[in-house]
Amino acid sequence: MTDDLAWWLRYHHGVAVVSLTERDGSTELADDGLAKVIALERGRVVLELPPKVALPSWVLGKLILLHRRVQAARGTQFRLCCPEGPAREELRLTKLDRLIPTFETLDDAVRDF
């Protein structure tokens, strides 16, 4: 399943939510589109990760790259939404949950802005 993951954009209470989901043929964001969404939304972006999927290394690398880009763009921030499960455990093991604000629910992540 991890080879069939893609970014998908939607809005929740006026905040851009970019979800990592299985490819289903719907409109997907290219990887460079993810950085553009964060820049355009001026820091009001939540990245929603699937709880029951082990994250492939390219996703972990993308999170680190996005964090660096966001740090370089003053006034821009993003949050992670990731319930308990294999993905959350990988965030803990890599300490990305300390680097990027990570929340259990989407509502908690949106409220943090």
Secondary structure, 3 states (H helix, E strand, C coil): CHHHEEEEEEEECCEEEEEEEECCCCCCECHHHHHHHHHHCCCCEEEECCCCCCCCHHHHHHHHHHHHHHHHCCCCCEEEECCCCHHHHHHHHCCHHHHCCEECCHHHHHHCC
